[in-house]
């Protein structure tokens, strides 16, 4: 049996040399949440653990500031 080798996803923030994850850019943050408004896991987005933590904080801040919804109906 042949093993399927999958290309590992590269962190978007590391690849583009982005230092901070801003909470004000709603369109950018929507890439990292699913249809229901849940934060997508690292395995799905390909972000590194450092940036995934910063991303989660930014999404949560945007929700509190009413930039992003908590849930979609």
C-alpha positions as CSV (number, residue, x, y, z in Angstrom):
1,X,0.0,0.0,0.0
2,X,1.2,3.4,-0.8
3,X,1.1,6.1,1.8
4,X,-0.4,9.4,0.8
5,X,2.0,12.2,1.6
6,X,0.2,15.5,2.3
7,X,1.9,18.8,2.0
8,X,2.0,20.5,5.4
9,X,0.3,23.8,5.4
10,X,2.4,26.8,6.2
11,X,1.4,29.4,8.7
12,X,-0.1,32.5,6.9
13,X,1.4,34.9,9.5
14,X,4.9,33.4,9.4
15,X,4.9,33.2,5.6
16,X,3.9,36.9,5.2
17,X,6.1,38.1,8.1
18,X,3.1,39.5,10.1
19,X,4.0,40.3,13.7
20,X,0.6,41.1,15.2
21,X,-2.9,39.9,14.6
22,X,-5.3,42.8,14.6
23,X,-8.9,42.5,15.9
24,X,-10.3,45.3,13.8
25,X,-10.1,43.7,10.3
26,X,-13.3,41.6,10.3
27,X,-12.9,40.4,6.7
28,X,-9.4,39.0,7.5
29,X,-10.6,37.3,10.7
30,X,-13.5,35.7,8.9
31,X,-11.0,33.4,7.1
32,X,-10.3,31.7,10.4
33,X,-13.9,31.1,11.6
34,X,-16.4,28.7,10.1
35,X,-20.0,29.3,9.0
36,X,-21.3,28.9,12.6
37,X,-18.8,31.5,13.9
38,X,-16.5,28.9,15.6
39,X,-12.7,29.4,15.5
40,X,-11.2,26.9,13.1
41,X,-8.5,24.6,14.5
42,X,-4.8,24.8,13.6
43,X,-5.0,21.6,11.6
44,X,-7.5,23.1,9.3
45,X,-6.0,26.6,8.9
46,X,-2.3,25.7,9.1
47,X,-1.3,28.4,11.5
48,X,1.5,27.8,14.0
49,X,0.6,27.5,17.7
50,X,2.0,30.9,18.6
51,X,-0.2,32.7,16.0
52,X,-3.2,30.5,16.6
53,X,-3.3,31.7,20.2
54,X,-3.0,35.4,19.1
55,X,-5.7,34.7,16.4
56,X,-8.1,33.3,19.0
57,X,-7.6,36.4,21.3
58,X,-8.2,38.7,18.3
59,X,-11.4,36.9,17.3
60,X,-12.7,37.0,20.9
61,X,-11.9,40.7,21.1
62,X,-13.7,41.4,17.8
63,X,-16.7,39.5,19.1
64,X,-16.9,41.6,22.3
65,X,-16.5,44.8,20.3
66,X,-19.3,43.6,18.0
67,X,-17.1,43.5,14.9
68,X,-17.7,39.8,14.5
69,X,-20.9,37.9,15.6
70,X,-20.8,35.3,18.3
71,X,-23.0,33.0,16.2
72,X,-24.6,33.0,12.8
73,X,-28.3,32.2,12.6
